[in-house]
Structures are given as C-alpha cells and as structure tokens.
Amino acid sequence: MMPMKSPNPLAMQPPVFADVLAARNRIRPHLPPTPLHHYPALDHLLGFHAYIKHENHQPVGAFKVRGGINLALQLSEDERQRGLIAASTGNHGQSVAYAGRLVGAPVIIVAPEDADPGKVNAMRGLGAEVILTGANFDEARIHCETLVAEHGYRYVHSGNERHLIAGVGTHALEMLESEPELDAIIVPLGGGSGAAGACISSKHLSPRTRVIAVQSAQSPAGCRSWHTGELQTAANECIFGGLATGDATAFAMPFGILHDLLDDFVLVEDEAILQAMAWLLQHAHTLAEGAGAASLAVAHQLRGQLQGQRVGLICSGGNAAIANLQRALSLLE
C-alpha cells in the first residue's frame, strides 16, 4: 500500500482575497467571464432588481470548473503524473475531469451508484474513469479516500481545497466588478466552496453587500452548522445533488470561512426550487439545475425583505436531471 503524502501546510490554510485575484488571472485565458443579466419579468415577479450570474454558461455547465482549473494549473509534475481523484455526485467531478484533461493529468471520479446518468456520461466524455460505488455521496467519498491511501493519487476534495475556493470566488468578483452597487448576493450551498468564495470576494470589494447562502430544507446540515457554530450532520433527502451536504465534517475549511464572513443562511423547500427552475425557463430563458435555481427560490421567499434592493443571484449550474426538469416543467403557467 502506498502511503498518503503529508499535506502541504499551506494547502490547509483558507484562501484570502489575493488568492482570488491570482485565480482570476490564472483562469482567464481558459474561461471568459460569464454573463450577468437583468430580466424585467423577474423583477416584476420579485419586486426588486435581480441580476442573474449565469454560471450555467460554463463549459461544464457549472461554476466549479473555475476552481478545478485554478487547482490544475498549480499542480506539480509529480501530482500530474500520479493523477487526480475526487468523490462527486457530478459537477465537482466534471470540473476535475475538465481541468485534468487541460493539463494532461489522468482523472478518477468516485460517484454513488445512483449518480445522475447525464453527469456520469459527461465525466466519462471528458476522459475520466468513473467508479460507481456506495448508496450515497459519503460512501463514495470513503471509497475514494481508500483509493488515495492505496495508490497515492492527488485527492481533490470538494470542499477542503484552498485553490478550489479561490477559483470559484471569481464568480462574485466578476459580479461586483459589473454591478458594484449590489445590496446582496444569494448563493447556493452544498459543500460550501462557492459560498465561501463569494464571501471572500464580496467582503473585500463591497463590505456593505450581504452574502446569503441557501440550502435545501431537505439537506440542512450546512445551515445547522452555520447557525450553531459547530459542524453538524443531518439526513439528506434533497433531490438536488448540488445542494446536499452529507457528512458536514468533510467541509471544515469553507465552513470556517462562512462562520467568519457569511451574513445569513436560509433553507428553502425542494418544491419551491422546482418552481424557481420553471420561472427561470419562463422569464429568463434559462435552464438551471436545482442548485442553480435555489438562489431565485430564496429571493422569492425573502422578497418582502428585499424590496427596492439590487440583488445578485448566482445560477450555479444548468446540469438539471431529466426527472427534476420534467417536474419543473409541469409547474409552468
């Protein structure tokens, strides 16, 4: 059995705003800024000015590719040769696969047996070996970590990776450079990297801008962790993989950042997220997965508090499972 290499102490330190700026310069040749669009029909629905950050326009259909590329471009030659491995329900895996292909590193993704077939096919199409094992994400993650210990792969954790957090923080950086007067940014949360990155960028560029995280009420471990100040676990019954926090102790780095910088954390029902998917199709001509629509769902839930404000909504991805899309379509007026 090949021993796991000791982690670089720097890798265990959370990123700061300088890391986000460096990430922006690093990934810009590979990823142009995504659009930030304003839709009058959504304003009418919400009662305030909403700006959609279209991370669903990324080449893998989700924001995580920012972090994957930022990490891959900083790999040592030894790490590239050993290859990358990650546990994922889909979007993180696609990000790592895309980034690994960019730098010529082999990639293995360990996913639960019931992972969305479309995302599994996308990861394989990007050249990754996909191992389906376990009844849920946590079981897949444990198998992934066993393989790391046995073979010495470079493990790309979905949350505890400073290069990932710095990379995905560039989405909020772009938002505030385009609309510096935003009163709030609403960001979906599963593992916490996107919300943590948004906090780092916004609190440096615009301290007055509130950052609000949103998670499914059917997977509330992240929200409970933030409100109690201690990492929590909770049952995961969410139908959207991108909003699911399984073993919350796996995401200590992003939750440390959120504890210090996040302004609020709100839960929203899965049914409301499906409705928001329908509204994005109807009013913004936008295909969003559940996580991508969650920011709109909570904006509607908080519309009484947000009247007259300018609010950025991060549409984190567009990789909607067919079954969820069909349910959303049934809600169109």
Residue frames relative to the residue before (quaternion, step in Angstrom):
aa qw qx qy qz dx dy dz
M 1.0000 0.0000 0.0000 0.0000 0.00 0.00 0.00
M 0.3468 -0.7387 0.5388 0.2093 3.57 -0.83 0.96
P 0.4139 -0.7244 0.4808 0.2697 3.63 -0.70 0.97
M 0.5193 -0.6036 0.4982 0.3432 3.54 -1.22 0.56
K 0.4542 -0.6759 0.5050 0.2860 3.56 -0.97 0.81
S 0.5369 -0.6157 0.4605 0.3473 3.57 -1.06 0.72
P 0.4784 -0.6845 0.4555 0.3084 3.60 -0.86 0.86
N 0.5216 -0.5958 0.5120 0.3327 3.53 -1.16 0.65
P 0.4862 -0.6851 0.4391 0.3186 3.65 -0.64 1.00
L 0.6121 0.5548 -0.3536 0.4388 3.60 1.06 -0.71
A 0.6365 0.5581 -0.3302 0.4175 3.58 1.04 -0.80
M 0.6770 0.4896 -0.2904 0.4666 3.59 1.17 -0.49
Q 0.5794 0.5693 -0.3781 0.4441 3.59 1.27 -0.07
P 0.4773 -0.6689 0.4722 0.3190 3.62 -0.90 0.80
P 0.5291 -0.6417 0.4461 0.3306 3.59 -1.08 0.62
V 0.2655 -0.7189 0.6162 0.1816 3.53 -1.35 0.33
F 0.7460 -0.4284 0.2562 0.4408 3.56 -1.29 0.20
A 0.5949 0.5639 -0.3725 0.4352 3.61 1.05 -0.65
D 0.6300 0.5260 -0.3343 0.4633 3.59 1.09 -0.64
V 0.6237 0.5231 -0.3382 0.4722 3.59 1.08 -0.68
L 0.6483 0.5095 -0.3195 0.4669 3.59 0.95 -0.82
A 0.6539 0.4993 -0.3133 0.4744 3.57 0.97 -0.83
A 0.6304 0.5308 -0.3275 0.4622 3.57 1.05 -0.77
R 0.6172 0.5476 -0.3444 0.4479 3.59 0.99 -0.81
N 0.6867 0.4736 -0.2861 0.4715 3.59 0.88 -0.90
R 0.6560 0.5342 -0.3052 0.4371 3.56 1.07 -0.78
I 0.7739 0.3755 -0.1998 0.4692 3.58 0.86 -0.95
R 0.4802 0.7109 -0.4277 0.2849 3.62 1.17 -0.42
P 0.6605 0.4970 -0.3512 0.4398 3.68 0.88 -0.70
H 0.7302 0.4238 -0.2222 0.4877 3.58 1.21 -0.45
L 0.7919 0.1652 -0.0728 0.5834 3.59 1.16 -0.59
P 0.2658 -0.7476 0.5814 0.1798 3.63 -0.55 1.04
P 0.6342 -0.5154 0.3859 0.4281 3.62 -1.17 0.37
T 0.4046 -0.6949 0.5352 0.2587 3.57 -1.05 0.72
P 0.6069 -0.5913 0.3800 0.3709 3.61 -1.12 0.57
L 0.1568 -0.7120 0.6719 0.1303 3.51 -1.35 0.48
H 0.0009 0.8505 -0.5216 0.0681 3.56 -0.18 1.30
H 0.2677 -0.7340 0.6098 0.1332 3.50 -1.27 0.69
Y 0.1072 -0.8118 0.5739 0.0130 3.59 -0.81 1.05
P 0.4136 -0.7370 0.4730 0.2492 3.63 -0.45 1.15
A 0.6246 0.5468 -0.3545 0.4303 3.61 1.02 -0.69
L 0.6466 0.4917 -0.3220 0.4863 3.58 1.06 -0.65
D 0.5931 0.5541 -0.3602 0.4598 3.58 1.07 -0.69
H 0.6525 0.5142 -0.3100 0.4624 3.55 0.96 -0.87
L 0.6531 0.5155 -0.3064 0.4623 3.56 1.00 -0.82
L 0.7750 0.3951 -0.1785 0.4599 3.56 0.90 -0.97
G 0.3885 -0.7203 0.4909 0.2988 3.58 1.02 -0.74
F 0.7476 0.2424 -0.2102 0.5815 3.60 1.21 0.39
H 0.6078 -0.5624 0.4174 0.3743 3.57 -1.30 0.22
A 0.0569 -0.8031 0.5929 -0.0155 3.56 -0.63 1.18
Y 0.1336 -0.7764 0.6145 0.0424 3.55 -1.03 0.90
I 0.2311 -0.8000 0.5448 0.0987 3.57 -0.58 1.20
K 0.2179 -0.7478 0.6157 0.1194 3.57 -0.82 1.06
H 0.2519 -0.8426 0.4675 0.0896 3.53 -0.28 1.35
E 0.0140 -0.8067 0.5891 -0.0448 3.56 0.23 1.28
N 0.5184 0.6148 -0.4164 0.4242 3.57 1.28 -0.12
H 0.6067 0.5504 -0.3540 0.4513 3.62 1.27 -0.12
Q 0.4469 0.6905 -0.4630 0.3303 3.61 1.23 -0.01
P 0.6434 -0.5672 0.3382 0.3873 3.64 -1.09 0.53
V 0.7209 0.3386 -0.2550 0.5483 3.62 1.19 -0.34
G 0.5679 -0.6450 0.3577 0.3655 3.57 1.29 0.23
A 0.7754 0.2600 -0.1659 0.5511 3.61 1.18 0.27
F 0.6629 -0.5719 0.3487 0.3346 3.52 -1.26 0.67
K 0.5814 0.6538 -0.3719 0.3102 3.59 1.05 -0.71
V 0.5363 0.6365 -0.4112 0.3717 3.59 1.14 -0.44
R 0.5413 0.6090 -0.4034 0.4165 3.60 1.17 -0.48
G 0.7107 0.4505 -0.2566 0.4756 3.56 0.87 -0.98
G 0.6265 0.5540 -0.3426 0.4281 3.56 1.00 -0.79
I 0.6830 0.4687 -0.2912 0.4786 3.57 0.89 -0.90
N 0.6285 0.5348 -0.3448 0.4472 3.60 0.95 -0.80
L 0.6713 0.4801 -0.2965 0.4806 3.58 0.98 -0.81
A 0.6824 0.5173 -0.3084 0.4141 3.59 0.77 -1.02
L 0.6755 0.5052 -0.2991 0.4461 3.58 1.00 -0.78
Q 0.6994 0.4215 -0.2722 0.5090 3.59 1.27 -0.11
L 0.4026 0.7162 -0.4799 0.3079 3.60 1.22 0.21
S 0.4363 -0.6419 0.5541 0.3007 3.53 -1.19 0.59
E 0.6514 -0.4959 0.3822 0.4285 3.56 -1.25 0.26
D 0.6191 0.5442 -0.3407 0.4521 3.58 1.04 -0.74
E 0.6653 0.4995 -0.3065 0.4626 3.60 0.94 -0.86
R 0.6387 0.5191 -0.3320 0.4609 3.58 0.98 -0.78
Q 0.6697 0.5002 -0.3028 0.4579 3.56 0.95 -0.87
R 0.6583 0.5046 -0.3156 0.4609 3.61 0.98 -0.77
G 0.4050 -0.7246 0.4621 0.3119 3.57 1.11 -0.66
L 0.4378 -0.6994 0.5194 0.2224 3.52 -1.28 0.55
I 0.0225 -0.7715 0.6352 0.0285 3.53 -1.19 0.61
A 0.0277 0.7927 -0.6069 0.0499 3.55 -1.08 0.76
A 0.3184 -0.6804 0.6158 0.2378 3.52 -1.31 0.39
S 0.1435 0.8086 -0.5482 0.1584 3.56 -0.81 0.98
T 0.3826 -0.6767 0.5717 0.2623 3.53 -1.27 0.48
G 0.8246 -0.2099 0.1036 0.5151 3.59 1.21 -0.08
N 0.8005 0.3398 -0.2083 0.4476 3.60 0.26 -1.22
H 0.6315 0.5028 -0.3379 0.4839 3.60 0.98 -0.75
G 0.6508 0.5255 -0.3098 0.4521 3.56 0.98 -0.84
Q 0.6431 0.5070 -0.3220 0.4750 3.57 0.99 -0.78
S 0.6286 0.5441 -0.3255 0.4504 3.56 1.03 -0.81
V 0.6872 0.4693 -0.2848 0.4759 3.57 0.85 -0.98
A 0.6384 0.5243 -0.3292 0.4574 3.59 0.99 -0.79
Y 0.6536 0.5123 -0.3093 0.4633 3.58 0.92 -0.92
A 0.6963 0.4746 -0.2748 0.4632 3.57 0.87 -1.00
G 0.6329 0.5326 -0.3377 0.4491 3.59 1.00 -0.77
R 0.6405 0.5138 -0.3205 0.4722 3.56 0.99 -0.81
L 0.6190 0.5700 -0.3384 0.4212 3.58 1.04 -0.80
V 0.7914 0.2959 -0.1483 0.5140 3.58 0.95 -0.86
G 0.5442 -0.6649 0.3814 0.3411 3.58 1.24 0.17
A 0.4787 0.6497 -0.4510 0.3813 3.58 1.10 0.67
P 0.4469 -0.6668 0.5113 0.3070 3.64 -0.91 0.79
V 0.1644 -0.8002 0.5753 0.0406 3.56 -1.09 0.78
I 0.0837 -0.7454 0.6595 0.0498 3.53 -1.13 0.85
I 0.0928 -0.7750 0.6235 0.0445 3.57 -0.93 0.93
V 0.1724 -0.7631 0.6167 0.0879 3.56 -0.88 1.00
A 0.0018 0.8122 -0.5787 0.0731 3.55 -0.61 1.20
P 0.5712 -0.5810 0.4347 0.3836 3.60 -1.14 0.47
E 0.6659 -0.5510 0.3364 0.3740 3.54 -1.17 0.60
D 0.7378 0.3951 -0.2340 0.4947 3.59 1.09 -0.62
A 0.2475 0.7853 -0.5293 0.2049 3.60 1.17 0.47
D 0.6137 -0.5727 0.3993 0.3687 3.56 -1.12 0.73
P 0.4736 -0.7103 0.4372 0.2830 3.63 -0.63 1.09
G 0.6251 0.5513 -0.3500 0.4276 3.57 1.02 -0.70
K 0.6823 0.4654 -0.2904 0.4833 3.57 0.99 -0.82
V 0.6058 0.5426 -0.3520 0.4633 3.59 1.06 -0.68
N 0.6689 0.4888 -0.2996 0.4731 3.59 0.90 -0.90
A 0.6299 0.5319 -0.3372 0.4545 3.58 1.05 -0.73
M 0.6512 0.5065 -0.3209 0.4652 3.60 0.95 -0.82
R 0.6619 0.4899 -0.3078 0.4765 3.57 0.95 -0.83
G 0.6347 0.5406 -0.3251 0.4464 3.56 1.06 -0.75
L 0.6664 0.4745 -0.2892 0.4971 3.57 1.21 -0.52
G 0.6446 -0.5775 0.2994 0.4017 3.56 1.27 0.17
A 0.5185 0.6508 -0.4205 0.3616 3.60 1.23 0.04
E 0.3891 -0.6294 0.6075 0.2888 3.52 -1.28 0.49
V 0.1261 -0.8015 0.5826 0.0480 3.60 -0.71 1.05
I 0.1343 -0.7686 0.6242 0.0399 3.54 -0.83 1.12
L 0.1691 -0.7863 0.5897 0.0736 3.57 -0.66 1.13
T 0.2554 0.7615 -0.5543 0.2181 3.55 -0.56 1.17
G 0.7644 0.3682 -0.2721 0.4540 3.55 -1.12 0.68
A 0.5195 -0.6659 0.4591 0.2756 3.51 -1.21 0.65
N 0.7989 0.0915 -0.0419 0.5929 3.60 1.21 -0.34
F 0.7437 -0.4130 0.2770 0.4468 3.55 -1.31 0.08
D 0.6704 0.5211 -0.3232 0.4179 3.59 0.83 -0.91
E 0.6431 0.5013 -0.3293 0.4761 3.60 1.02 -0.71
A 0.6315 0.5100 -0.3301 0.4818 3.58 1.05 -0.72
R 0.6442 0.5301 -0.3220 0.4475 3.58 0.97 -0.85
I 0.6445 0.5188 -0.3278 0.4560 3.60 0.94 -0.84
H 0.6481 0.4975 -0.3193 0.4800 3.60 0.98 -0.80
C 0.6140 0.5505 -0.3382 0.4534 3.57 1.04 -0.80
E 0.6949 0.4718 -0.2802 0.4648 3.58 0.86 -0.93
T 0.5813 0.5524 -0.3677 0.4709 3.60 1.17 -0.49
L 0.6588 0.5023 -0.3008 0.4725 3.58 0.99 -0.84
V 0.5997 0.5480 -0.3568 0.4612 3.58 1.07 -0.67
A 0.6775 0.4953 -0.2892 0.4604 3.57 0.88 -0.97
E 0.6960 0.4897 -0.2742 0.4478 3.60 1.01 -0.79
H 0.8355 0.2530 -0.0758 0.4818 3.57 0.93 -0.95
G 0.4544 -0.7297 0.4297 0.2765 3.61 1.20 -0.14
Y 0.2690 0.7673 -0.5356 0.2281 3.60 1.10 0.57
R 0.4919 -0.5971 0.5246 0.3553 3.57 -1.28 0.32
Y 0.2489 -0.7960 0.5411 0.1080 3.56 -0.39 1.29
V 0.1320 -0.7756 0.6147 0.0560 3.57 -0.80 1.07
H 0.2026 -0.8045 0.5514 0.0873 3.54 -0.08 1.31
S 0.5054 -0.6895 0.4308 0.2892 3.58 -0.97 0.81
G 0.7835 0.2849 -0.1748 0.5239 3.61 1.18 -0.31
N 0.7661 0.3776 -0.1974 0.4812 3.57 0.77 -1.03
E 0.4813 0.6170 -0.4578 0.4220 3.56 0.70 1.16
R 0.3488 -0.7726 0.4885 0.2068 3.56 -0.33 1.24
H 0.6437 0.5238 -0.3407 0.4418 3.63 1.00 -0.70
L 0.6220 0.5207 -0.3451 0.4720 3.60 1.08 -0.64
I 0.6733 0.4985 -0.3043 0.4533 3.58 0.84 -0.96
A 0.6508 0.5054 -0.3180 0.4690 3.59 0.93 -0.85
G 0.6614 0.5190 -0.3138 0.4413 3.57 0.94 -0.86
V 0.7226 0.4295 -0.2739 0.4674 3.59 0.77 -0.94
G 0.5523 0.6123 -0.3941 0.4058 3.60 1.19 -0.33
T 0.5393 0.6258 -0.4064 0.3903 3.57 1.24 -0.24
H 0.5597 0.5917 -0.4277 0.3922 3.65 1.11 -0.32
A 0.6793 0.4567 -0.2930 0.4941 3.61 0.95 -0.79
L 0.5723 0.5754 -0.3702 0.4520 3.59 1.12 -0.62
E 0.6764 0.4813 -0.2890 0.4767 3.59 0.88 -0.93
M 0.6255 0.5499 -0.3422 0.4350 3.59 0.98 -0.80
L 0.7368 0.4309 -0.2419 0.4615 3.56 0.78 -1.03
E 0.5936 0.5270 -0.3788 0.4759 3.58 1.16 -0.36
S 0.6842 0.4636 -0.2812 0.4878 3.60 1.11 -0.67
E 0.7956 0.0887 -0.0093 0.5992 3.59 1.00 -0.90
P 0.1088 -0.8576 0.4992 0.0585 3.60 0.33 1.21
E 0.6742 0.5047 -0.3019 0.4467 3.61 1.20 -0.30
L 0.2933 0.7629 -0.5303 0.2252 3.61 1.10 0.45
D 0.3594 -0.7332 0.5404 0.2030 3.55 -0.95 0.92
A 0.8010 0.0060 0.0251 0.5982 3.58 1.13 -0.63
I 0.1581 -0.7206 0.6623 0.1309 3.51 -1.35 0.45
I 0.1479 -0.7741 0.6112 0.0727 3.56 -0.87 1.00
V 0.0285 -0.8255 0.5598 -0.0663 3.54 -0.67 1.17
P 0.4202 -0.7059 0.5045 0.2658 3.62 -0.87 0.89
L 0.1659 -0.8022 0.5699 0.0638 3.54 -1.19 0.58
G 0.0326 -0.7392 0.6724 0.0193 3.50 -1.09 0.90
G 0.8022 0.1368 -0.0423 0.5796 3.56 0.38 -1.28
G 0.5462 -0.6690 0.3610 0.3518 3.57 1.20 -0.42
S 0.4833 0.6894 -0.4491 0.2990 3.62 1.16 -0.18
G 0.6706 0.5098 -0.3086 0.4417 3.59 0.91 -0.89
A 0.6682 0.4867 -0.2968 0.4781 3.58 0.95 -0.86
A 0.6427 0.5170 -0.3255 0.4623 3.58 0.99 -0.80
G 0.6616 0.5008 -0.3073 0.4659 3.57 0.94 -0.85
A 0.6321 0.5278 -0.3297 0.4617 3.58 1.02 -0.78
C 0.6383 0.5275 -0.3244 0.4572 3.58 1.00 -0.77
I 0.6528 0.5201 -0.3234 0.4458 3.59 0.88 -0.92
S 0.6954 0.4719 -0.2805 0.4639 3.59 0.87 -0.93
S 0.7182 0.4691 -0.2777 0.4325 3.56 0.74 -1.04
K 0.6889 0.4898 -0.3082 0.4366 3.61 0.87 -0.81
H 0.6406 0.4759 -0.3385 0.4986 3.58 1.23 -0.26
L 0.7450 0.4217 -0.2276 0.4641 3.57 0.84 -0.98
S 0.8151 0.0170 0.0622 0.5757 3.57 0.95 -0.88
P 0.1840 -0.8361 0.5061 0.1047 3.62 0.29 1.20
R 0.6326 0.5454 -0.3408 0.4314 3.61 1.13 -0.51
T 0.5889 0.5822 -0.3680 0.4230 3.60 1.21 -0.41
R 0.3088 -0.7577 0.5478 0.1744 3.57 -0.67 1.11
V 0.1964 -0.7478 0.6221 0.1235 3.55 -1.07 0.79
I 0.0797 -0.7994 0.5953 -0.0165 3.54 -0.71 1.18
A 0.2189 -0.7665 0.5912 0.1223 3.57 -0.76 1.04
V 0.1235 -0.7813 0.6085 0.0632 3.55 -1.17 0.66
Q 0.0017 -0.7804 0.6240 -0.0399 3.52 -1.06 0.89
S 0.6000 -0.5618 0.4304 0.3730 3.53 -1.23 0.48
A 0.4876 -0.6500 0.5031 0.2943 3.56 -1.04 0.82
Q 0.6435 0.5174 -0.3160 0.4673 3.57 1.25 -0.36
S 0.7506 0.1869 -0.1783 0.6081 3.60 1.29 0.17
P 0.0823 0.8942 -0.4342 0.0722 3.59 0.62 1.16
A 0.3265 0.7848 -0.4952 0.1799 3.63 1.16 0.15
G 0.6536 0.5195 -0.3230 0.4457 3.59 0.93 -0.82
C 0.6657 0.4999 -0.2975 0.4674 3.55 0.91 -0.93
R 0.6541 0.5040 -0.3150 0.4679 3.59 0.93 -0.84
S 0.6245 0.5444 -0.3385 0.4462 3.57 1.02 -0.79
W 0.6802 0.4880 -0.2960 0.4599 3.57 0.90 -0.91
H 0.7017 0.4786 -0.2841 0.4448 3.59 0.83 -0.92
T 0.7289 0.4143 -0.2476 0.4856 3.62 1.03 -0.68
G 0.4115 -0.7157 0.4679 0.3155 3.58 1.18 -0.50
E 0.7086 0.3528 -0.2538 0.5559 3.58 1.28 0.18
L 0.5472 -0.6311 0.4330 0.3388 3.58 -0.98 0.82
Q 0.1172 -0.8090 0.5760 -0.0067 3.52 -0.80 1.14
T 0.2270 -0.7106 0.6322 0.2094 3.52 -1.33 0.24
A 0.0020 0.7828 -0.6220 0.0151 3.56 -1.21 0.51
A 0.6274 -0.5270 0.4093 0.4014 3.53 -1.23 0.44
N 0.2299 -0.7649 0.5882 0.1268 3.56 -1.06 0.81
E 0.0897 0.7970 -0.5880 0.1051 3.56 -0.40 1.26
C 0.3572 0.7524 -0.4741 0.2854 3.55 1.29 0.36
I 0.3852 -0.7321 0.5154 0.2239 3.58 -1.01 0.80
F 0.6751 0.4516 -0.2821 0.5106 3.60 1.30 -0.07
G 0.4127 -0.7537 0.4551 0.2336 3.57 -0.46 1.20
G 0.6740 0.5323 -0.3013 0.4143 3.59 0.99 -0.78
L 0.7084 0.4159 -0.2606 0.5072 3.60 1.24 -0.20
A 0.5548 0.6411 -0.3724 0.3775 3.58 1.26 0.07
T 0.0990 -0.7379 0.6645 0.0638 3.53 -0.95 0.95
G 0.2326 -0.7797 0.5669 0.1292 3.54 -0.61 1.12
D 0.8027 0.0010 0.0550 0.5938 3.57 -0.23 -1.30
A 0.3084 -0.8053 0.4743 0.1773 3.57 -0.08 1.31
T 0.5787 0.5963 -0.3964 0.3904 3.63 1.08 -0.47
A 0.5755 0.6021 -0.3771 0.4052 3.59 1.22 -0.29
F 0.7473 0.4005 -0.1993 0.4913 3.59 1.19 -0.39
A 0.1112 0.8514 -0.5057 0.0837 3.56 0.99 0.84
M 0.6602 0.5320 -0.3317 0.4136 3.63 0.89 -0.83
P 0.7100 0.4228 -0.3071 0.4721 3.65 0.66 -0.88
F 0.6729 0.4978 -0.3268 0.4389 3.60 0.96 -0.70
G 0.5619 0.5580 -0.3900 0.4699 3.58 1.20 -0.35
I 0.6487 0.5002 -0.3053 0.4855 3.58 1.03 -0.82
L 0.6661 0.5029 -0.3062 0.4579 3.59 0.91 -0.89
H 0.6051 0.5641 -0.3574 0.4336 3.59 1.01 -0.74
D 0.7303 0.4353 -0.2349 0.4712 3.56 1.00 -0.86
L 0.8391 0.2960 -0.0852 0.4483 3.59 0.89 -0.90
L 0.6115 0.5859 -0.3693 0.3826 3.62 1.06 -0.55
D 0.3923 -0.7473 0.4944 0.2079 3.58 -0.98 0.89
D 0.8055 -0.0828 0.0812 0.5812 3.60 0.97 -0.74
F 0.1474 -0.7630 0.6258 0.0664 3.54 -1.27 0.51
V 0.0452 -0.8262 0.5588 -0.0549 3.55 -0.61 1.20
L 0.2931 -0.7290 0.5915 0.1811 3.55 -1.15 0.72
V 0.0585 -0.7820 0.6200 0.0253 3.56 -1.14 0.66
E 0.5239 -0.6620 0.4428 0.3020 3.56 -1.02 0.81
D 0.6062 -0.5704 0.4145 0.3677 3.56 -1.14 0.66
E 0.6340 0.5426 -0.3411 0.4328 3.60 0.98 -0.78
A 0.6436 0.5073 -0.3193 0.4759 3.58 1.05 -0.71
I 0.6234 0.5290 -0.3378 0.4664 3.58 1.11 -0.64
L 0.6173 0.5262 -0.3397 0.4762 3.58 1.03 -0.73
Q 0.6373 0.5162 -0.3264 0.4700 3.58 1.01 -0.80
A 0.6507 0.5094 -0.3172 0.4653 3.58 0.99 -0.80
M 0.5875 0.5459 -0.3705 0.4686 3.61 1.07 -0.62
A 0.6588 0.5024 -0.3046 0.4699 3.57 0.98 -0.87
W 0.6530 0.5147 -0.3216 0.4530 3.60 0.93 -0.84
L 0.6467 0.5140 -0.3309 0.4562 3.61 0.97 -0.78
L 0.6290 0.5092 -0.3320 0.4846 3.58 1.05 -0.66
Q 0.7254 0.4756 -0.2423 0.4346 3.52 0.87 -1.03
H 0.8195 0.3002 -0.1136 0.4748 3.56 0.82 -1.02
A 0.7870 0.2663 -0.1450 0.5374 3.60 1.18 -0.45
H 0.3996 -0.7452 0.4612 0.2689 3.60 1.30 0.23
T 0.5078 0.6669 -0.3679 0.4025 3.54 1.14 0.75
L 0.2574 -0.7338 0.6100 0.1525 3.54 -0.94 0.96
A 0.0237 0.8009 -0.5948 0.0650 3.57 -0.62 1.17
E 0.4006 -0.6474 0.5790 0.2919 3.53 -1.14 0.59
G 0.7456 -0.4151 0.2582 0.4529 3.58 -1.24 0.13
A 0.6618 0.4928 -0.3147 0.4691 3.57 0.88 -0.90
G 0.6617 0.5238 -0.3083 0.4391 3.58 0.98 -0.81
A 0.7067 0.4430 -0.2538 0.4898 3.57 1.13 -0.63
A 0.5057 0.6948 -0.4142 0.2998 3.60 1.19 -0.39
S 0.6207 0.5447 -0.3590 0.4349 3.60 1.02 -0.68
L 0.6467 0.4882 -0.3211 0.4902 3.60 1.04 -0.70
A 0.6205 0.5516 -0.3475 0.4358 3.60 0.99 -0.78
V 0.7207 0.4167 -0.2658 0.4862 3.59 0.85 -0.87
A 0.5655 0.5662 -0.3928 0.4532 3.60 1.14 -0.47
H 0.6534 0.4871 -0.3069 0.4915 3.56 1.01 -0.79
Q 0.6401 0.5328 -0.3190 0.4524 3.58 1.01 -0.78
L 0.7595 0.3469 -0.1760 0.5214 3.59 1.07 -0.79
R 0.3088 0.8108 -0.4743 0.1494 3.59 1.24 0.13
G 0.6043 0.5635 -0.3685 0.4260 3.61 1.08 -0.55
Q 0.6919 0.4657 -0.2700 0.4812 3.58 1.09 -0.68
L 0.7359 0.4577 -0.2144 0.4505 3.57 1.14 -0.62
Q 0.3261 0.7745 -0.4926 0.2259 3.60 1.25 0.11
G 0.8353 0.2068 -0.1756 0.4782 3.54 -1.00 0.94
Q 0.6084 0.5770 -0.3529 0.4151 3.60 1.23 -0.02
R 0.3835 -0.6589 0.5894 0.2674 3.52 -1.41 0.13
V 0.0190 -0.8429 0.5310 -0.0843 3.53 -0.39 1.30
G 0.2613 -0.7535 0.5868 0.1404 3.56 -0.92 0.97
L 0.1308 -0.7883 0.6001 0.0376 3.55 -0.86 1.01
I 0.2486 -0.7825 0.5525 0.1439 3.59 -0.56 1.12
C 0.1761 -0.7419 0.6422 0.0789 3.54 -0.65 1.20
S 0.2214 -0.8720 0.4224 0.1099 3.52 0.26 1.35
G 0.8231 -0.0833 0.0611 0.5584 3.59 1.14 -0.45
G 0.3029 -0.7674 0.5427 0.1575 3.52 -1.27 0.40
N 0.4598 0.7010 -0.4352 0.3283 3.58 1.25 0.32
A 0.0216 0.8496 -0.5238 0.0578 3.54 0.61 1.19
A 0.4477 -0.6493 0.5450 0.2843 3.54 -1.03 0.85
I 0.5861 -0.6179 0.3900 0.3501 3.57 -0.95 0.87
A 0.6500 0.5243 -0.3275 0.4419 3.61 0.92 -0.86
N 0.6738 0.4778 -0.3012 0.4764 3.60 0.96 -0.81
L 0.6257 0.5309 -0.3371 0.4614 3.56 1.04 -0.73
Q 0.6427 0.5168 -0.3279 0.4608 3.59 0.96 -0.78
R 0.6439 0.5070 -0.3191 0.4759 3.58 1.01 -0.76
A 0.6487 0.5093 -0.3197 0.4664 3.57 1.01 -0.79
L 0.6461 0.5346 -0.3204 0.4405 3.58 0.94 -0.87
S 0.6297 0.5473 -0.3373 0.4361 3.59 1.07 -0.66
L 0.6676 0.4980 -0.2956 0.4680 3.59 1.27 -0.32
L 0.4426 0.6900 -0.4672 0.3312 3.61 1.24 -0.04
E 0.4369 -0.7008 0.5056 0.2496 3.53 -1.02 0.87
